[in-house]
Amino acid sequence: MDREDILKAIPHRAPFLWIDEVISIDEKTIHARTYLDPELPVFQGHFPDYPVFPGVLQCEAALQAGAILISKIEPVPTSDVPVATRINNVKFRQMVKPGETIDIEVELTDNLSNAYFMTGKISVEGKVSTRLDFACATAPAE
């Protein structure tokens, strides 16, 4: 999937879209990737003398990949949006820096009605930076 397909799958837009491309996707897993441009505004404030990509944004990248996976499994009505309902067992293992490319891997572990339970892993050059369990649901955009 390229950027155009991603924009069709989820409502996220710049400057808060954290998926550049989808490498692979099937009914249970997605592998996406994002290059972290050193000019991103987030690096100006987090932290000026030692820029680091925030862990919470790594989690957001996994959630967005999960939303793309949901759209592949079951087309989401245009009146609905994907929302996070739970994040558990988050582990930050290494810092992610400007100029690095993050690999985002998400696996669907369960599905009940409009609730989707997933695990996520963010890595840089094969080294895990973040792991998390999370749940998403589709909700009416009001």
N, C-alpha and C positions, 0 to 999 in steps of 0.2 A: 504494500500500500504506500502510495506517495502522499504528499501533504494535502493534495486536493481530496483524496479519498478519506483521509483522516478528518478533514473539516466537514465532510458529509456525515461521518459516523458519530461525532461528538460536538457539543455546542461550545467547547473551549476555544478561545481565540487569543492571539498575541495581545498583551505581553504575558499571558498566563497559560499558554499552550506549551507543554513540556515533552511533546512527542514530535520528532522530525520525520521518522519513517518507521514502518512496520516491516520487519525482516521476515517474520513468519507468523501465521495465525491458523488455528484449527478450532474445532469445537470445544476444546478444553484449555488451550494455551495460546499465549501471545508473546512474541519477542519483538520489542521495539527498541529504538535507539535515538539518542539526542546528543548533539554536539553542544557543549557549553561555551559559547562565544565569550572570550574574556571581556568584551565590551558590554555584556549584559548589566543593566543597572543594579541588579542584586549584589554584584561583586563590589560596587562602590561603597555599600554600607555594611556588608557582611564579609569580611571586615576590611576597612581601608588599607591597612598595612599587611594583612595576611588574608587575602580573599579565599573564602570557602563556600561551596554550594550548600545551602542549608538542608539539614536532614528532613525538615518538614516539606521542602520542595521535592526531595527525592521520593518521599511518600506520595506526594501529589502526582508525580510522574507515574508511579505504579497505579494509582487510582484512575488516572486518565487512560492508561493502557487497559485496565480492567473495564472501563466504560466502552472502549473500542471492542473488546472481546464480547461484552454483553450485546452490543449492536450487531455483531456477527452471528451470535447464537440466536437472538430473537430481535427482529427489527423493532426499535423503540418508536412509538408514535411521536410525531414532531411536536406534539403538545406536552411531551414528557421530557424530563432531564434526569441524567444519572446523578445520584447523591450518595455521599459516604454516610453509612449508618454506624460503622464501628471500625476502630483500628486497635489491634491487640498485638502483644508480643513484639514490639518494635525493638530492633537491635541495630545500633549504629556501630560499624566496625572499623571504618577508615574514612578519612576526609576526602572530599571530592573537590578538585581545584579547577580554576578557569582553564579553558583550552582542552579539557578532557572530554571524552565521549562516554556517556553512560549507556549501558545495556540494561534494559528493563524487561524482566521476565515475570509473567503472571500466570498462575494456574488456577482454574476454577476447581474448587473442591466440593461444592454443594450448591444446590439451587432449590429454593422453596418459593413458589409463586413468583413474585417480582423481586425477591431477595437473592443475591448472589454472593457466595462466600468464597474468598480467594486467598492465595498466598502470593507474596511478591518478593522479588530479589532484584536489587540494583547492584551492578558491578562495573568496575573500570578495569579494562585489560585483564579480565578473568579473576580479579580480586573483589570479593563481596564487600560493598560499603554499607548496605542496608538490607535488612530482612524484615518482613512484616506480614501479619495476617489482617485481613480486612473484609468488610462486607459493604456492598453497594445495593441500592434499590433504584427503581425508576419511580419518579414522582411527577405529578402534574406541575407544569411550570405556571405558576399563578402570579 
